[in-house]
Amino acid sequence: MSTDPREIDGRELVNTAPAAEEKALEAALRPKALEDFVGQAKVRSQLSLVLQSSRMRSAAADHVLLSGPPGLGKTTLSMIIAAEMNAALRITSGPAIQHAGDLAAILSSLTEGEVLFIDEIHRMSRPAEEMLYMAMEDFRVDIIVGKGAGATSIPLELPPFTLVGATTRAGLLPGPLRDRFGFTGHLEFYSAQELLQVLRRSAGMLGMKVSEAGFAEIASRSRGTPRIANRLLRRVRDWALVHGINQVDKEAASQALDTYEVDSLGLDRLDRAVLEALCTKFKGGPVGLSTLAILVGEETETVETVAEPYLVREGLLARTPRGRIATEAAWQHLGLTPPPSDPETPALWDEQ
């Protein structure tokens, strides 16, 4: 029998301390109060009024809907709402609530004033959505016992609570559900200056020394998203630590991010694969989404929801009725020369 504390029966144990430390560090980087939350000035000021009024009335805050692209702070804001209201926070997600019974179990266990955060709320099942209508409006749900003609509805009173819903696709929310939120905030992508503030704060908490040019280099590749900025900052920290660099300047940040295949515009492997497939395989398109997904070896939904939004926002890709096309900026970014236009060349497309 092995006497090595790192082994049991000859099997090496995995040290979970670094993973736990990384998770704790990521949680520590989240601001704990509205005044510490960087960016989203309009949403912050409006939300501050809602919360302040609720505290003055000694009542649960109105239900809040937060929409916007991933990584902009919807989960962080839900935690801040709970902290500002001095209330407990319950976290779940839309895909986890597939039956009305799942939601009833969660709602029935809430305490007065508690904040319930449902991420990707648009992915809840329809029966659960319909149960949520009454819970949000009347703080009551009807539990159906039995089936068929013998089924009985038992009303269950709920304590006042605050629902915070987050969605990346607000258009998929049914109107009746959307209308029951007392406050709706849409989060926008961050400016370069706002990302610099995020990075300075995070670098201070990580104990990193980074020059202003280094911060600017990381911010320029962060796609306007604080979550990505913090992730890239941690990867730059790893690179600098391994290479024995005490202060990260622009060159060091650039080399580190190049190592992780994040280019000067923030494009990663998938983004470049999409553009290269368009430009080198199909002369810039148009190409249908499913064909493009097969070419880059990804699911259609992954290409559409992960790569396309940023490529379209940066003007590198355009969506047309006939398919996706690469813009002139895409050819320039890849260092390629666009072919001469030929109006008689048939286009490849498979759009419905």
Rosetta blueprint (number, residue, H / E / L):
1 M L
2 S L
3 T L
4 D L
5 P L
6 R L
7 E E
8 I E
9 D L
10 G L
11 R E
12 E E
13 L L
14 V L
15 N L
16 T L
17 A H
18 P H
19 A H
20 A H
21 E H
22 E H
23 K H
24 A H
25 L H
26 E H
27 A H
28 A H
29 L H
30 R L
31 P L
32 K L
33 A L
34 L H
35 E H
36 D H
37 F L
38 V L
39 G L
40 Q L
41 A H
42 K H
43 V H
44 R H
45 S H
46 Q H
47 L H
48 S H
49 L H
50 V H
51 L H
52 Q H
53 S H
54 S H
55 R H
56 M H
57 R H
58 S L
59 A L
60 A L
61 A L
62 D L
63 H L
64 V E
65 L E
66 L E
67 S E
68 G L
69 P L
70 P L
71 G L
72 L L
73 G L
74 K H
75 T H
76 T H
77 L H
78 S H
79 M H
80 I H
81 I H
82 A H
83 A H
84 E H
85 M L
86 N L
87 A L
88 A L
89 L E
90 R E
91 I E
92 T E
93 S E
94 G H
95 P H
96 A H
97 I L
98 Q L
99 H L
100 A H
101 G H
102 D H
103 L H
104 A H
105 A H
106 I H
107 L H
108 S H
109 S L
110 L L
111 T L
112 E L
113 G L
114 E L
115 V E
116 L E
117 F E
118 I E
119 D E
120 E L
121 I H
122 H H
123 R H
124 M L
125 S L
126 R H
127 P H
128 A H
129 E H
130 E H
131 M H
132 L H
133 Y H
134 M H
135 A H
136 M H
137 E H
138 D H
139 F L
140 R E
141 V E
142 D E
143 I E
144 I E
145 V E
146 G L
147 K L
148 G H
149 A H
150 G H
151 A L
152 T E
153 S E
154 I E
155 P E
156 L E
157 E E
158 L L
159 P L
160 P L
161 F L
162 T E
163 L E
164 V E
165 G E
166 A E
167 T E
168 T L
169 R L
170 A H
171 G H
172 L H
173 L L
174 P L
175 G H
176 P H
177 L H
178 R H
179 D L
180 R L
181 F L
182 G L
183 F E
184 T E
185 G E
186 H E
187 L L
188 E L
189 F L
190 Y L
191 S L
192 A H
193 Q H
194 E H
195 L H
196 L H
197 Q H
198 V H
199 L H
200 R H
201 R H
202 S H
203 A H
204 G H
205 M H
206 L H
207 G L
208 M L
209 K E
210 V E
211 S L
212 E H
213 A H
214 G H
215 F H
216 A H
217 E H
218 I H
219 A H
220 S H
221 R L
222 S L
223 R L
224 G L
225 T L
226 P H
227 R H
228 I H
229 A H
230 N H
231 R H
232 L H
233 L H
234 R H
235 R H
236 V H
237 R H
238 D H
239 W H
240 A H
241 L H
242 V H
243 H L
244 G L
245 I L
246 N L
247 Q E
248 V E
249 D L
250 K H
251 E H
252 A H
253 A H
254 S H
255 Q H
256 A H
257 L H
258 D H
259 T H
260 Y L
261 E L
262 V L
263 D L
264 S L
265 L L
266 G L
267 L L
268 D L
269 R H
270 L H
271 D H
272 R H
273 A H
274 V H
275 L H
276 E H
277 A H
278 L H
279 C H
280 T H
281 K H
282 F L
283 K L
284 G L
285 G L
286 P L
287 V E
288 G L
289 L H
290 S H
291 T H
292 L H
293 A H
294 I H
295 L H
296 V H
297 G L
298 E L
299 E L
300 T H
301 E H
302 T H
303 V H
304 E H
305 T H
306 V H
307 A H
308 E H
309 P H
310 Y H
311 L H
312 V H
313 R H
314 E L
315 G L
316 L L
317 L E
318 A E
319 R E
320 T E
321 P L
322 R L
323 G E
324 R E
325 I E
326 A E
327 T L
328 E H
329 A H
330 A H
331 W H
332 Q H
333 H H
334 L H
335 G L
336 L L
337 T L
338 P L
339 P L
340 P L
341 S L
342 D L
343 P L
344 E L
345 T L
346 P L
347 A L
348 L L
349 W L
350 D L
351 E L
352 Q L
